[in-house]
């Protein structure tokens, strides 16, 4: 069974909350506006790999800076 884009988005929000230490992350929040950095983006990559079985590069976070955008990109990688 594959996860829906909404399921992916919710899991990404949970990952960001954990990595950024911010319980108020929503689907439209910008990673960098929340204090995200290149180090934090690198910390997200293995969590994406574990959660979704994708081999993502740090540019994926930079190019898709909201959980909603990142969820769509992760879903496309997972296909």
trRosetta pair geometry for C-beta under 8 A, 3 or more apart (Angstrom, degrees):
i j d omega theta_ij theta_ji phi_ij phi_ji
2 78 7.3 141 -150 133 113 127
3 7 3.9 -127 -171 91 99 130
3 8 5.2 124 117 -55 124 80
3 11 7.4 -22 -171 -4 160 136
3 52 7.3 -89 34 -114 137 90
3 75 7.9 -121 88 -104 90 92
3 78 8.0 -15 47 129 97 169
4 7 4.7 102 51 4 73 100
4 8 7.1 -134 98 -3 41 86
5 8 5.5 -52 -148 37 35 114
5 9 6.2 40 151 -23 66 104
5 71 5.4 102 -172 142 77 114
5 72 6.3 23 -144 -88 124 61
5 75 5.2 -32 -99 -61 83 156
6 9 5.5 -48 -145 35 33 115
6 10 6.4 33 154 -19 64 103
6 71 7.8 54 -93 171 18 153
7 10 5.8 -54 -149 35 30 110
7 11 6.5 27 153 -16 64 106
8 11 5.9 -58 -150 38 31 108
8 12 6.3 31 152 -20 66 107
8 52 6.7 50 -127 -96 103 130
8 71 4.3 135 107 -151 104 93
8 74 5.5 -177 -176 85 132 123
8 75 5.5 -151 10 -63 169 95
8 78 7.9 -146 -101 1 139 149
9 12 5.7 -56 -148 36 30 112
9 13 6.5 35 152 -22 64 103
9 27 5.6 16 177 -117 125 109
9 67 5.4 97 -159 144 77 101
9 68 5.8 20 -127 -100 125 51
9 71 3.7 -30 -76 -72 73 161
10 13 5.6 -49 -151 31 33 115
10 14 6.7 35 149 -19 63 103
11 14 5.5 -51 -153 35 36 115
11 15 6.5 39 148 -21 66 102
11 51 5.3 158 158 -176 137 142
11 52 7.6 149 97 -55 146 99
12 15 5.5 -50 -147 34 36 113
12 16 6.3 35 154 -18 66 104
12 48 7.6 27 -105 -100 88 93
12 67 4.5 158 105 -146 116 93
12 70 5.4 162 -159 96 155 120
12 71 5.4 -133 6 -71 143 86
12 74 7.0 -178 -70 1 127 152
13 16 5.8 -55 -147 38 30 110
13 17 6.3 35 152 -23 64 105
13 25 5.2 176 -157 108 80 110
13 26 7.1 2 -127 -135 127 18
13 27 6.6 -56 -73 -75 123 60
13 67 4.8 29 -69 -130 75 164
14 17 5.6 -51 -147 33 30 114
14 18 6.5 30 153 -18 63 105
15 18 5.8 -59 -154 37 31 111
15 19 6.1 18 156 -10 68 111
15 44 6.0 92 147 -139 122 88
15 47 4.7 145 -138 131 122 140
15 48 7.1 64 -151 -64 173 67
15 51 6.9 -96 -64 -22 129 154
16 19 5.9 -59 -137 44 31 103
16 20 5.4 3 172 5 70 119
16 22 7.4 -37 138 59 87 100
16 25 4.7 165 102 -157 119 170
16 29 7.8 162 136 82 154 123
16 31 7.0 -118 -129 -112 126 85
16 34 7.3 47 173 98 118 163
16 36 7.8 -48 -145 -81 101 122
16 44 7.2 11 -85 -108 64 124
16 67 6.3 -105 -5 -76 144 110
17 20 6.6 -64 -126 53 17 92
17 21 7.7 68 173 -103 49 5
17 22 6.0 -113 -130 77 59 57
17 23 5.6 58 -154 -108 117 40
17 25 5.0 -137 -71 22 80 123
18 21 7.7 10 176 -68 21 45
18 47 7.6 169 74 -123 133 159
19 40 5.4 119 153 -163 115 91
19 43 5.1 151 -137 104 118 120
19 44 5.6 -44 -54 -75 169 82
19 47 7.2 -130 -54 6 119 155
20 25 6.8 107 57 -63 136 129
20 34 5.4 5 -164 138 157 120
20 35 6.2 129 -154 71 106 100
20 36 6.2 -56 -94 -77 119 79
20 40 6.3 53 -83 -158 76 142
22 25 5.4 100 100 -45 104 91
22 34 5.8 -131 31 -169 164 114
22 35 7.5 141 -41 36 135 117
25 29 5.3 -120 -150 45 67 150
25 34 6.5 24 -101 -118 96 155
25 67 6.8 104 156 -35 111 134
26 29 5.2 114 53 -23 68 103
26 67 7.5 -145 127 31 32 129
27 66 6.7 57 157 160 51 107
27 67 4.9 -102 -132 76 49 109
27 68 4.4 68 171 -53 97 99
27 71 7.8 -35 -142 -2 98 136
28 66 5.6 -16 -149 -156 30 139
28 67 7.9 -57 -28 42 21 88
28 68 6.3 10 -80 -2 54 130
29 33 6.7 -135 -175 73 77 113
29 34 5.6 58 158 -54 121 122
29 66 6.2 145 69 -133 38 85
29 67 6.9 36 50 -2 83 100
30 33 3.9 73 73 10 106 112
30 34 6.7 180 87 -11 55 85
30 65 5.0 19 -152 133 76 117
30 66 5.9 -49 -90 -76 49 83
31 34 6.0 -68 -158 36 26 109
31 36 3.8 -32 161 26 83 161
31 40 7.7 179 179 104 105 123
31 41 7.2 67 162 -84 145 95
31 61 6.2 111 -106 176 177 98
31 65 4.5 -122 20 -162 101 78
31 66 7.1 -142 -25 -77 80 32
32 35 7.8 144 -172 5 33 5
32 36 5.1 -83 -83 62 39 97
32 37 7.9 93 -121 -78 73 38
32 65 6.0 -37 -1 -153 94 134
35 40 7.7 97 116 -25 73 163
36 40 4.7 -130 -148 83 68 139
36 41 6.4 78 172 -55 110 83
36 61 7.6 -137 166 162 142 125
36 65 7.8 179 63 -152 147 93
37 40 4.9 100 47 8 69 100
37 41 7.0 -123 100 -5 38 88
38 41 5.4 -50 -147 35 35 115
38 42 6.5 38 152 -21 65 102
38 58 6.7 41 -157 -178 81 141
39 42 5.7 -53 -152 34 32 112
39 43 6.6 33 149 -20 63 104
40 43 5.4 -53 -150 34 36 115
40 44 6.7 42 149 -27 64 101
41 44 5.6 -50 -156 26 35 116
41 45 7.3 50 148 -36 62 93
41 58 5.0 86 127 -152 118 93
41 61 4.1 -176 -143 80 108 153
41 62 6.8 24 -135 -49 160 78
42 45 5.9 -35 -160 5 39 118
42 58 5.7 -21 -80 -96 69 121
43 46 7.6 -56 -171 30 37 95
43 47 7.4 28 143 -7 63 115
44 47 5.6 -72 -161 44 44 113
44 48 6.1 45 149 -25 80 105
44 61 6.0 105 69 -83 143 142
45 48 5.7 -54 -148 33 31 110
45 49 6.4 31 155 -18 65 105
45 56 5.5 -150 -136 81 83 97
45 57 7.5 6 -119 -134 130 16
45 58 6.5 -61 -61 -77 128 66
45 61 7.8 -96 -66 -27 80 123
46 49 5.3 -50 -146 37 39 117
46 50 6.1 39 155 -20 69 104
47 50 5.7 -50 -143 38 31 110
47 51 6.1 24 159 -14 65 112
48 51 6.0 -61 -139 43 27 105
48 52 5.8 -31 180 31 66 113
48 54 5.9 -50 144 64 99 105
48 56 5.0 -13 101 20 144 139
48 60 7.9 -175 134 94 175 143
48 74 6.3 -129 -158 -115 114 126
49 52 7.2 -82 -126 57 13 73
49 53 7.0 43 -171 -118 52 16
49 54 6.1 -117 -105 69 53 53
49 55 6.4 44 -110 -96 107 45
49 56 6.7 -140 -61 19 79 88
52 74 5.4 18 129 175 175 117
52 77 7.7 77 128 85 129 109
52 78 5.4 -88 171 -83 107 126
53 78 6.6 89 71 -126 91 94
54 74 5.9 -154 10 -152 161 79
54 77 4.3 66 -140 119 133 127
54 78 5.5 -78 -67 -73 111 75
55 77 7.8 -149 48 178 54 128
56 60 4.5 -72 -167 26 107 155
56 61 7.8 89 150 -34 128 82
56 74 7.1 -36 -75 -105 136 84
56 77 6.5 6 -82 -156 88 177
57 60 5.7 124 64 -14 60 96
58 61 6.0 -49 -168 32 53 108
58 62 6.6 48 140 -15 75 107
59 62 5.2 -57 -145 42 43 114
59 63 5.7 35 159 -16 76 110
60 63 6.1 -59 -140 43 24 104
60 64 6.0 -22 170 26 62 113
60 70 7.0 90 147 -134 92 87
60 73 5.7 166 -163 136 98 141
60 74 7.7 91 169 -70 136 72
60 77 7.7 -11 -122 -46 145 145
61 64 6.6 -79 -131 62 22 78
61 65 7.0 66 165 -99 61 55
61 70 6.6 15 -114 -107 58 126
62 65 6.9 -1 -160 -71 25 91
63 73 7.3 124 94 -100 105 157
64 69 3.8 -163 -160 126 84 103
64 70 4.2 140 122 -79 118 59
64 72 7.3 -156 -141 58 136 89
64 73 4.5 -121 -48 -7 163 143
65 69 6.6 24 43 59 43 139
65 70 7.6 106 -50 -47 2 103
66 69 4.6 89 55 11 84 102
66 70 6.7 -158 86 -5 40 89
67 70 5.6 -59 -138 44 30 110
67 71 6.0 39 158 -29 66 104
68 71 5.8 -51 -148 28 26 113
68 72 7.0 24 154 -15 59 102
69 72 5.9 -56 -156 33 34 109
69 73 6.5 28 150 -14 67 108
70 73 5.6 -56 -147 40 36 111
70 74 6.0 36 154 -20 70 106
71 74 5.8 -53 -142 38 29 109
71 75 6.2 33 155 -22 63 106
72 75 5.7 -53 -147 35 29 113
72 76 6.6 29 153 -19 62 105
73 76 5.7 -53 -151 35 32 111
73 77 6.5 31 151 -18 64 105
74 77 5.6 -54 -149 37 34 112
74 78 6.2 34 153 -22 66 109
75 78 5.7 -56 -145 36 30 112
75 79 6.8 38 153 -31 62 100
76 79 5.9 -48 -155 19 33 114
